[in-house]
C-alpha cells in the first residue's frame, strides 16, 4: 500500500509527540519511529543564528538558547504556561531567523513527523497521507483550526485533516486492542473509565466499547498534569538554594532550563526509588548543585494534580450518569507515581487499575483508528475486501467540535511561502554541511589509517601536518564561508595528494568506501524486498516475522555489527506492536518474551556503542514486560557512565536481589563505588582550585 493511502494518527503530547501509521487492511496501527529509532519525538521547535532545530535536534537549544525555543507546544492551546522555559511574546516566538506564530511552529513539528512517516513507507518527499487525525485534550474550534491550518501550510487539504480528543482516541484504541473480548453491541457493554495522566494535562473519560461501536459518555480534561510535581520540586529547590547558597536562578534562563530538566528527571526516577540526589554540575562558573529529594514529598508536590484528578473523576461520572465503573484503564507517564495510583483507586472505588493499554502509544494509535473508522454498511451492502472488518463501527462522542472559525486563505498562503523559503535555505545549508563533513571526515581519518597500516613516524607526522593545515583552513574566515563546491574541490585535491604520495592509505580508504557502499546497497535491496513483501496480517504471522528479525539481530550482534543489529531488533518490535489479540494468553506470552529480549538486546548493543541514554530507555521499556535482573543491571551500568551514581546503585542492588547474588553484578557495584570515589576526589580538587585552597 502506498503512503498516499495511509491514515496517520498524531498524539501531540506536551513533552513528546507520537505518530501512528495505518493501512486499511491492518487491525492496528504501527508506531512511526524517528531518525533516532525512537517512538517519540520531542515537541520542540528551536532556533539559533543559522537555522531551525526541530524535535530531538531542538532539545539542546531549549537549554542553550531558551529565548529562541518553543517547548511544550500543546500547553499553548490552553493558554497555560506551566513548564514553559520561555513565554512567547504576543503569540509569536521571536528568533534571529524571524517571528513565528503557533500555527507555523506546529507546521514545523508536523513537517518532520511527515518525513519520518514517509521514510517508513519509502515514499517521495511530496507525497501526503490520505488522512491525518490529531488529538488534543481541549478540542476547541480554535485549536482545531490551528492544527488544520498547520497541515495546510505543508500542502495538505483542509478536509483531509481532523482533530479528536484524547479520550475519544483512547476509547478507539481500547476497542481495537480488546476487540475479541468485547460484547457484540454497545447495549450489552459495561461502562469503563480511561484516565490519561500526561505531563501537562489529565483527562478522565467514561466510555462504552463493543464490537459494533464506541461511545464516549463523558470526558473531562484540565491543563494540570504530572509536571506540577517537578515544578513544585523546582520551586522548592530554587528557594532552598537561594536561602542556603545565596544563588538566585529565577531570572537566569540557561541555569533555569537545566534545573527544570533535572527536576523532571527526578520526578520520573522517584516513581520507582525512595530517594534521589539531583546533580547539576557547573550550573554557573562558580556553582555546582547537589540536592536530595525523597519520594514521600511527591504526594505533597502533586497535591494540585490529585485535586484536579478527583474533580475530573467526579464531573465525568456525574455527566455520564454512571454509578459503577467496571474497569479503570490508566495511560500516560504520570500514573506510575504511587500517590496517583492510590488516589485513583479511592476515587473510582476499585481495588486495582488496569494496564491493557500502552501508556504512551495509545492516543496516537487511537487517532489512526478514528481516521480509519467507517460506518457500518446496511445489511444488503458488502464490506470492501481491502478494508479490515474491525474498522466498521459507530463512533459517538459529544465532545467533538468542528472549527467555526478558520484561518484565512491569505494567511495560509503567507505561511506557505515562509515555510517554502525556510526549506530552501535548509536544503542549501544541508548541501554545504554535507560537503564540509565529507572533507573533514576524509582528512581526520588519515593519521589513524596510517597508524593501523604501520607507517613510520615521519610519515605519520606528515599526515598530522595535513590534518592541522586543513583544520586551520576550515576554521579560517575563508573556510567558514566556503560553499559546497569549494569544499568538494578541496576534497578532490586532498584525495589526489594521498593517492599519489601515500598510495597504500588511499587504497585502504577506497576499499573501506567500497565495503560501505556494498553494505548500503544490501540494505537498500532489503528495504525494497520488505516493501514488496506483503505485511503480516495475522498475529501468528507477526510473531513469526518478529522472531525472524530478532534472530537476524542476534547474528549481527555476534558479528559486532551493533548498529544493524539494533535496526533488526527495532523491526521486530514494530511487528510486535501490531499484535492485537493479547487476551489470548499464548499471544501475550510470546509477545512479552520477544519484546523483553529485543529491548534488552538493544540496550546491550547501545552500551557497546556508548549510547547510554538509549540503553536506559530500552531497559526501562524492558521492565514494562517483566522484572528483569538483566534490565536493572544494564540500566545501572549506563547510569554509572552518566555519573548518576544513586540511580545506578539502586538499579544494581535490585538486579543483585533478583539474580540471587550474581558475581558480575557484585563486580559492577564495586566498580561503581570506585568511580564514585574518583569523581568525589576530582570534585574536591576542582573546588580547591576554585577557592584557592
DAZI-V59126 format. One record per pair of residues at least 24 apart in sequence whose ideal C-beta (glycine too) atoms are under 10 Angstrom apart, sorted by sequence separation. I is the first residue (numbers start at 0). J is the second residue. If there is no record, write none. Layout:
BEGIN
I J
I J
END
This chain:
BEGIN
0 24
5 29
7 31
15 39
16 40
44 68
45 69
61 85
68 92
109 133
131 155
138 162
169 193
185 209
187 211
188 212
190 214
192 216
199 223
200 224
201 225
257 281
258 282
268 292
269 293
270 294
323 347
324 348
325 349
327 351
328 352
329 353
330 354
334 358
368 392
442 466
445 469
469 493
547 571
548 572
597 621
598 622
613 637
614 638
630 654
631 655
647 671
648 672
0 25
14 39
15 40
16 41
43 68
44 69
45 70
67 92
69 94
76 101
130 155
138 163
168 193
169 194
182 207
184 209
185 210
186 211
188 213
191 216
192 217
193 218
195 220
197 222
199 224
200 225
233 258
236 261
237 262
254 279
257 282
265 290
269 294
308 333
323 348
324 349
326 351
327 352
328 353
329 354
330 355
331 356
333 358
369 394
442 467
545 570
546 571
548 573
549 574
568 593
571 596
572 597
595 620
596 621
598 623
599 624
611 636
612 637
615 640
628 653
629 654
631 656
632 657
15 41
16 42
43 69
44 70
66 92
67 93
68 94
75 101
127 153
130 156
138 164
166 192
169 195
181 207
182 208
183 209
184 210
185 211
188 214
190 216
197 223
198 224
199 225
200 226
201 227
232 258
233 259
236 262
265 291
266 292
268 294
269 295
308 334
323 349
326 352
327 353
328 354
329 355
330 356
332 358
368 394
442 468
443 469
525 551
544 570
545 571
548 574
549 575
568 594
571 597
572 598
594 620
595 621
598 624
599 625
603 629
611 637
614 640
615 641
628 654
631 657
632 658
12 39
14 41
15 42
16 43
42 69
43 70
66 93
67 94
127 154
128 155
132 159
133 160
135 162
137 164
138 165
166 193
168 195
181 208
182 209
183 210
184 211
185 212
190 217
196 223
197 224
198 225
199 226
232 259
233 260
235 262
254 281
255 282
261 288
265 292
269 296
270 297
326 353
328 355
329 356
330 357
331 358
332 359
369 396
439 466
442 469
443 470
544 571
545 572
547 574
548 575
570 597
594 621
595 622
597 624
602 629
606 633
610 637
611 638
614 641
626 653
627 654
628 655
630 657
631 658
644 671
647 674
648 675
12 40
14 42
15 43
42 70
43 71
44 72
66 94
67 95
105 133
127 155
130 158
131 159
132 160
133 161
134 162
135 163
136 164
137 165
138 166
165 193
166 194
181 209
182 210
183 211
184 212
185 213
196 224
197 225
198 226
199 227
233 261
234 262
254 282
262 290
269 297
325 353
328 356
330 358
331 359
441 469
442 470
465 493
545 573
546 574
568 596
569 597
595 623
596 624
599 627
602 630
605 633
606 634
609 637
611 639
612 640
615 643
622 650
628 656
629 657
636 664
639 667
644 672
647 675
10 39
12 41
13 42
14 43
41 70
42 71
43 72
67 96
72 101
75 104
76 105
125 154
127 156
130 159
131 160
132 161
133 162
134 163
135 164
136 165
138 167
166 195
181 210
182 211
185 214
195 224
196 225
197 226
198 227
229 258
230 259
232 261
233 262
236 265
253 282
254 283
261 290
304 333
326 355
329 358
330 359
542 571
544 573
545 574
546 575
568 597
569 598
571 600
572 601
594 623
595 624
598 627
611 640
612 641
628 657
629 658
632 661
635 664
639 668
12 42
41 71
42 72
64 94
69 99
75 105
129 159
130 160
131 161
132 162
133 163
134 164
135 165
136 166
165 195
178 208
180 210
181 211
198 228
229 259
232 262
233 263
253 283
258 288
262 292
312 342
316 346
330 360
331 361
369 399
439 469
541 571
544 574
545 575
567 597
568 598
571 601
594 624
595 625
599 629
602 632
603 633
606 636
611 641
626 656
627 657
628 658
644 674
645 675
11 42
42 73
64 95
128 159
130 161
131 162
132 163
134 165
173 204
177 208
178 209
179 210
198 229
229 260
231 262
232 263
248 279
251 282
257 288
266 297
269 300
305 336
308 339
312 343
316 347
330 361
331 362
438 469
439 470
442 473
465 496
543 574
544 575
545 576
568 599
593 624
594 625
596 627
599 630
602 633
606 637
609 640
615 646
622 653
626 657
627 658
628 659
632 663
636 667
639 670
644 675
42 74
69 101
72 104
73 105
127 159
128 160
134 166
165 197
174 206
176 208
178 210
181 213
229 261
230 262
233 265
251 283
254 286
258 290
265 297
301 333
304 336
330 362
465 497
541 573
542 574
545 577
565 597
568 600
569 601
591 623
592 624
595 627
598 630
601 633
602 634
605 637
611 643
618 650
629 661
632 664
635 667
639 671
642 674
644 676
72 105
134 167
135 168
169 202
173 206
174 207
175 208
177 210
226 259
229 262
230 263
232 265
233 266
305 338
309 342
312 345
313 346
328 361
541 574
542 575
544 577
545 578
567 600
568 601
591 624
592 625
596 629
599 632
603 636
628 661
631 664
635 668
638 671
642 675
134 168
170 204
174 208
228 262
229 263
232 266
248 282
254 288
266 300
304 338
305 339
308 342
309 343
312 346
438 472
439 473
540 574
541 575
567 601
568 602
590 624
591 625
595 629
599 633
602 636
606 640
633 667
636 670
640 674
644 678
69 104
72 107
132 167
133 168
134 169
165 200
169 204
170 205
171 206
173 208
174 209
228 263
229 264
231 266
248 283
266 301
301 336
304 339
308 343
311 346
312 347
330 365
438 473
462 497
541 576
542 577
565 600
566 601
568 603
595 630
598 633
602 637
615 650
629 664
632 667
636 671
639 674
644 679
69 105
72 108
132 168
165 201
166 202
168 204
170 206
172 208
174 210
226 262
229 265
230 266
246 282
300 336
302 338
305 341
306 342
309 345
310 346
465 501
541 577
542 578
564 600
565 601
568 604
628 664
635 671
639 675
642 678
109 146
113 150
165 202
166 203
167 204
169 206
170 207
171 208
174 211
226 263
228 265
229 266
232 269
246 283
301 338
305 342
309 346
540 577
541 578
564 601
565 602
587 624
16 54
69 107
164 202
166 204
170 208
174 212
175 213
225 263
228 266
229 267
248 286
262 300
298 336
300 338
301 339
304 342
305 343
308 346
435 473
541 579
565 603
566 604
15 54
45 84
69 108
106 145
110 149
132 171
165 204
166 205
167 206
174 213
227 266
228 267
246 285
297 336
298 337
299 338
461 500
462 501
535 574
538 577
539 578
561 600
564 603
565 604
15 55
105 145
106 146
109 149
110 150
113 153
164 204
166 206
173 213
226 266
229 269
246 286
248 288
297 337
298 338
438 478
461 501
534 574
537 577
538 578
561 601
564 604
565 605
43 84
101 142
104 145
105 146
108 149
109 150
113 154
172 213
225 266
228 269
236 277
245 286
297 338
298 339
301 342
305 346
522 563
525 566
529 570
536 577
537 578
538 579
563 604
102 144
106 148
107 149
110 152
113 155
171 213
225 267
228 270
240 282
244 286
246 288
294 336
297 339
458 500
462 504
518 560
521 563
535 577
537 579
538 580
561 603
562 604
565 607
51 94
102 145
105 148
106 149
109 152
110 153
170 213
232 275
236 279
294 337
295 338
298 341
435 478
438 481
458 501
534 577
537 580
538 581
542 585
546 589
553 596
561 604
564 607
565 608
101 145
102 146
105 149
106 150
109 153
110 154
169 213
170 214
171 215
233 277
244 288
294 338
298 342
435 479
522 566
542 586
545 589
549 593
552 596
553 597
556 600
560 604
561 605
564 608
50 95
51 96
100 145
102 147
103 148
104 149
105 150
106 151
107 152
170 215
225 270
232 277
438 483
458 503
518 563
525 570
538 583
541 586
545 590
548 593
549 594
552 597
556 601
559 604
561 606
562 607
565 610
572 617
46 92
48 94
49 95
50 96
51 97
102 148
103 149
106 152
107 153
109 155
167 213
169 215
170 216
240 286
435 481
437 483
458 504
539 585
543 589
546 592
561 607
562 608
45 92
46 93
47 94
48 95
49 96
101 148
102 149
105 152
106 153
167 214
434 481
435 482
438 485
439 486
442 489
454 501
538 585
539 586
542 589
546 593
549 596
553 600
556 603
561 608
44 92
46 94
47 95
48 96
51 99
100 148
101 149
102 150
105 153
167 215
170 218
240 288
434 482
435 483
438 486
441 489
442 490
445 493
449 497
538 586
541 589
542 590
545 593
549 597
552 600
556 604
559 607
565 613
569 617
572 620
45 94
46 95
47 96
102 151
103 152
166 215
169 218
434 483
437 486
438 487
441 490
448 497
452 501
454 503
541 590
545 594
548 597
552 601
555 604
561 610
568 617
44 94
46 96
57 107
102 152
166 216
240 290
431 481
433 483
434 484
435 485
436 486
437 487
438 488
440 490
453 503
454 504
539 589
546 596
46 97
53 104
57 108
109 160
164 215
166 217
167 218
239 290
431 482
432 483
434 485
435 486
438 489
439 490
442 493
452 503
538 589
542 593
549 600
556 607
163 215
166 218
236 288
430 482
431 483
434 486
435 487
437 489
438 490
441 493
445 497
449 501
452 504
538 590
545 597
552 604
565 617
46 99
51 104
54 107
165 218
166 219
430 483
431 484
433 486
434 487
437 490
438 491
441 494
448 501
451 504
53 107
54 108
57 111
164 218
166 220
236 290
429 483
430 484
431 485
432 486
433 487
434 488
435 489
438 492
449 503
452 506
44 99
52 107
53 108
56 111
165 220
235 290
427 482
428 483
431 486
434 489
435 490
438 493
442 497
448 503
449 504
452 507
14 70
16 72
51 107
53 109
55 111
164 220
236 292
427 483
430 486
434 490
438 494
441 497
445 501
448 504
451 507
13 70
14 71
16 73
53 110
54 111
235 292
448 505
13 71
53 111
54 112
77 135
79 137
232 290
446 504
449 507
12 71
13 72
14 73
44 103
45 104
53 112
76 135
77 136
78 137
136 195
445 504
448 507
12 72
13 73
14 74
44 104
54 114
76 136
77 137
232 292
444 504
445 505
448 508
11 72
12 73
13 74
43 104
44 105
46 107
53 114
54 115
73 134
76 137
134 195
136 197
235 296
11 73
42 104
44 106
45 107
73 135
76 138
77 139
270 332
10 73
42 105
44 107
73 136
76 139
136 199
137 200
270 333
444 507
445 508
448 511
43 107
44 108
73 137
136 200
232 296
235 299
270 334
271 335
444 508
11 76
43 108
76 141
77 142
135 200
136 201
137 202
198 263
231 296
232 297
235 300
267 332
270 335
271 336
13 79
42 108
44 110
76 142
136 202
231 297
234 300
266 332
267 333
270 336
271 337
41 108
44 111
75 142
76 143
233 300
266 333
269 336
270 337
441 508
444 511
13 81
14 82
40 108
134 202
198 266
228 296
229 297
231 299
232 300
267 335
269 337
270 338
13 82
73 142
76 145
228 297
231 300
267 336
270 339
75 145
76 146
228 298
230 300
231 301
266 336
270 340
40 111
228 299
229 300
231 302
441 512
40 112
225 297
228 300
229 301
231 303
72 145
227 300
228 301
230 303
231 304
227 301
228 302
40 115
225 300
227 302
228 303
225 301
227 303
228 304
34 111
227 304
33 111
37 115
223 301
226 304
227 305
33 112
224 303
225 304
227 306
318 397
34 114
35 115
138 218
223 303
224 304
227 307
31 112
33 114
34 115
223 304
31 113
33 115
136 218
138 220
223 305
31 114
32 115
33 116
136 219
137 220
221 304
223 306
224 307
31 115
34 118
136 220
137 221
223 307
224 308
31 116
33 118
135 220
136 221
137 222
221 306
222 307
223 308
31 117
32 118
136 222
221 307
31 118
32 119
220 307
221 308
223 310
31 119
136 224
219 307
223 311
30 119
31 120
219 308
221 310
29 119
221 311
18 109
219 310
220 311
16 108
219 311
16 109
218 311
219 312
221 314
11 105
18 112
217 311
219 313
16 111
17 112
18 113
20 115
219 314
220 315
16 112
20 116
218 314
219 315
11 108
18 115
19 116
20 117
217 314
218 315
219 316
11 109
18 116
22 120
217 315
219 317
9 108
20 119
216 315
217 316
219 318
9 109
20 120
216 316
217 317
218 318
219 319
11 112
18 119
217 318
218 319
7 109
216 318
217 319
9 112
201 304
216 319
217 320
9 113
201 305
203 307
215 319
216 320
217 321
7 112
203 308
214 319
216 321
228 333
7 113
23 129
201 307
202 308
203 309
225 331
227 333
9 116
21 128
22 129
200 307
201 308
203 310
204 311
205 312
224 331
225 332
226 333
20 128
21 129
196 304
203 311
224 332
225 333
228 336
7 116
21 130
201 310
202 311
203 312
206 315
224 333
225 334
201 311
203 313
205 315
225 335
228 338
2 113
5 116
21 132
196 307
201 312
203 314
204 315
205 316
225 336
228 339
5 117
196 308
203 315
205 317
207 319
18 131
19 132
202 315
203 316
205 318
206 319
2 116
5 119
194 308
205 319
207 321
225 339
2 117
5 120
18 133
204 319
205 320
206 321
2 118
4 120
82 198
83 199
205 321
2 119
3 120
5 122
16 133
17 134
81 198
82 199
194 311
2 120
81 199
194 312
207 325
1 120
2 121
3 122
205 324
0 120
1 121
2 122
3 123
7 127
79 199
192 312
1 122
2 123
5 126
7 128
79 200
194 315
1 123
5 127
6 128
7 129
8 130
9 131
10 132
11 133
12 134
77 199
206 328
3 126
5 128
6 129
7 130
8 131
9 132
10 133
11 134
13 136
76 199
77 200
192 315
2 126
3 127
4 128
5 129
6 130
7 131
8 132
9 133
10 134
11 135
73 197
74 198
76 200
192 316
203 327
204 328
1 126
2 127
3 128
4 129
5 130
6 131
7 132
8 133
9 134
10 135
11 136
73 198
74 199
2 128
3 129
4 130
5 131
6 132
7 133
8 134
9 135
73 199
74 200
190 316
1 128
2 129
71 198
73 200
192 319
1 129
71 199
202 330
190 319
192 321
202 331
190 320
191 321
201 331
11 142
190 321
200 331
189 321
190 322
192 324
201 333
190 323
191 324
192 325
193 326
194 327
195 328
196 329
197 330
198 331
200 333
201 334
189 323
190 324
191 325
192 326
193 327
194 328
195 329
196 330
197 331
198 332
199 333
11 146
189 324
190 325
191 326
192 327
193 328
194 329
195 330
196 331
197 332
198 333
189 325
190 326
191 327
192 328
193 329
194 330
195 331
196 332
197 333
9 146
188 325
189 326
191 328
192 329
193 330
194 331
195 332
196 333
197 334
193 331
195 333
196 334
201 339
194 333
195 334
196 335
194 334
196 336
203 343
9 150
81 222
79 221
80 222
81 223
82 224
77 220
79 222
81 224
196 339
203 346
28 172
77 221
78 222
79 223
82 226
196 340
203 347
27 172
77 222
79 224
81 226
82 227
194 339
76 222
81 227
28 175
79 226
82 229
196 343
27 175
74 222
82 230
19 168
26 175
27 176
73 222
81 230
166 315
194 343
387 536
25 175
26 176
74 224
9 160
11 162
27 178
73 224
82 233
177 328
192 343
26 178
74 226
194 346
213 365
6 159
7 160
9 162
12 165
19 172
173 326
194 347
11 165
21 175
192 346
8 163
10 165
71 226
173 328
192 347
213 368
42 198
172 328
213 369
42 199
173 330
192 349
10 168
170 328
172 330
194 352
9 168
10 169
169 328
213 372
8 168
192 352
193 353
202 362
212 372
169 330
192 353
195 356
197 358
169 331
191 353
196 358
197 359
8 171
193 356
195 358
212 375
8 172
211 375
165 330
197 362
165 331
195 361
85 252
195 362
84 252
193 361
84 253
85 255
84 255
85 256
84 256
193 365
84 259
180 355
83 259
84 260
82 259
177 355
210 388
218 396
220 398
176 355
177 356
210 389
212 391
213 392
214 393
215 394
216 395
218 397
219 398
82 262
173 353
176 356
211 391
212 392
213 393
214 394
215 395
216 396
217 397
218 398
82 263
176 357
210 391
211 392
212 393
213 394
214 395
215 396
216 397
217 398
218 399
15 197
173 355
210 392
211 393
212 394
213 395
214 396
215 397
14 197
15 198
172 355
173 356
209 392
212 395
213 396
214 397
215 398
13 197
14 198
68 252
172 356
208 392
209 393
215 399
12 197
13 198
14 199
172 357
176 361
12 198
13 199
65 251
66 252
70 256
175 361
10 197
12 199
13 200
65 252
66 253
169 356
12 200
64 252
65 253
68 256
172 360
173 361
176 364
207 395
63 252
64 253
70 259
172 361
175 364
176 365
206 395
62 252
63 253
65 255
171 361
172 362
175 365
206 396
389 579
61 252
62 253
65 256
170 361
171 362
172 363
174 365
61 253
62 254
64 256
65 257
169 361
172 364
173 365
175 367
176 368
204 396
62 255
63 256
168 361
169 362
171 364
172 365
175 368
62 256
63 257
65 259
168 362
171 365
172 366
174 368
204 398
61 256
62 257
167 362
168 363
169 364
170 365
171 366
172 367
173 368
60 256
61 257
165 361
166 362
168 364
169 365
171 367
172 368
175 371
62 259
165 362
168 365
169 366
171 368
172 369
175 372
61 259
62 260
164 362
167 365
168 366
170 368
171 369
174 372
61 260
163 362
166 365
167 366
168 367
170 369
171 370
165 365
168 368
171 371
164 365
165 366
168 369
171 372
58 260
163 365
167 369
168 370
163 366
162 366
161 366
164 369
163 369
162 369
163 370
185 392
161 369
185 393
13 222
161 370
14 224
160 370
178 388
179 389
185 395
13 224
159 370
178 389
13 225
14 226
175 387
364 576
13 226
364 577
175 389
178 392
174 389
175 390
360 576
175 392
174 392
357 576
174 394
171 392
81 303
171 394
170 394
170 395
171 396
136 362
170 396
355 581
167 394
355 582
134 362
167 395
134 363
167 396
133 363
166 396
167 397
132 363
134 365
163 394
167 398
134 366
164 396
166 398
167 399
132 365
133 366
163 396
132 366
164 398
131 366
132 367
134 369
163 398
164 399
131 367
132 368
163 399
164 400
130 367
132 369
133 370
162 399
132 370
161 399
162 400
128 367
130 369
131 370
132 371
162 401
130 370
132 372
161 401
162 402
129 370
130 371
161 402
128 370
129 371
157 402
157 405
14 263
157 406
148 402
151 405
152 406
157 411
147 402
151 406
143 399
146 402
143 400
144 401
145 402
148 405
149 406
151 408
138 396
142 400
143 401
144 402
147 405
148 406
152 410
141 400
143 402
144 403
147 406
148 407
151 410
152 411
138 398
140 400
142 402
143 403
144 404
151 411
152 412
137 398
138 399
139 400
140 401
141 402
143 404
144 405
145 406
151 412
152 413
153 414
154 415
359 620
138 400
140 402
141 403
143 405
144 406
148 410
149 411
152 414
153 415
137 400
138 401
139 402
140 403
141 404
148 411
151 414
152 415
138 402
139 403
140 404
147 411
151 415
152 416
154 418
139 404
140 405
149 414
152 417
153 418
154 419
358 623
148 414
152 418
357 623
152 419
149 418
153 422
354 623
124 422
102 406
106 411
102 410
106 414
110 418
102 411
106 415
100 410
103 413
103 414
106 417
107 418
110 421
102 414
106 418
110 422
100 414
103 417
107 421
99 414
103 418
106 421
107 422
15 332
13 331
14 332
99 417
103 421
12 331
13 332
38 357
99 418
12 332
39 359
97 417
38 359
39 360
38 360
99 421
97 420
39 363
97 421
38 363
96 421
30 357
96 424
30 359
30 360
29 360
28 360
31 363
27 360
30 363
30 364
28 363
29 364
28 364
27 364
28 365
30 367
28 366
29 367
28 367
17 357
27 367
28 368
19 360
27 368
17 359
19 361
25 367
26 368
28 370
17 360
19 362
20 363
21 364
25 368
28 371
15 359
17 361
19 363
20 364
27 371
17 362
18 363
19 364
21 366
22 367
17 363
18 364
19 365
21 367
25 371
12 359
16 363
17 364
19 366
20 367
21 368
18 366
19 367
23 371
271 619
10 359
17 366
18 367
19 368
21 370
22 371
10 360
12 362
21 371
23 373
10 361
11 362
12 363
19 370
271 622
8 360
10 362
11 363
267 619
9 362
10 363
8 362
9 363
10 364
291 645
8 363
10 365
11 366
7 363
8 364
10 366
8 365
9 366
10 367
8 366
9 367
7 366
8 367
24 383
6 366
7 367
8 368
23 383
24 384
27 387
6 367
8 369
9 370
24 385
26 387
5 367
6 368
8 370
23 385
24 386
25 387
26 388
27 389
280 642
6 369
7 370
8 371
22 385
23 386
24 387
26 389
278 641
6 370
22 386
23 387
25 389
26 390
278 642
5 370
6 371
22 387
25 390
278 643
5 371
6 372
21 387
24 390
278 644
23 390
276 643
278 645
275 643
276 644
277 645
21 390
276 645
51 421
268 638
275 645
276 646
50 421
274 645
275 646
51 424
272 645
50 424
51 425
272 646
275 649
49 424
50 425
268 643
271 646
274 649
272 648
273 649
268 645
272 649
50 428
268 646
271 649
272 650
49 428
50 429
264 643
271 650
4 385
265 646
268 649
272 653
50 432
264 646
271 653
49 432
6 390
0 385
289 682
287 682
280 678
287 685
287 686
179 579
180 580
178 579
179 580
180 581
181 582
121 523
176 578
177 579
178 580
179 581
180 582
280 682
287 689
176 579
177 580
179 582
180 583
286 689
175 579
176 580
177 581
178 582
179 583
281 685
285 689
121 526
176 581
177 582
280 685
284 689
285 690
121 527
176 582
121 529
121 530
120 530
119 573
29 534
24 533
25 534
24 534
25 535
26 536
25 536
26 537
22 534
24 536
26 538
22 536
27 541
26 541
36 562
36 565
36 566
38 569
36 568
37 569
0 533
36 569
0 534
36 570
38 572
38 573
36 572
32 569
32 570
38 576
32 572
32 573
30 572
31 573
30 573
29 573
29 574
30 576
29 576
30 577
28 576
29 577
27 576
28 577
27 577
26 577
27 578
25 577
26 578
27 579
26 579
27 580
25 579
26 580
19 576
36 601
36 605
35 610
37 613
36 613
39 616
35 613
38 616
37 616
36 617
38 620
END
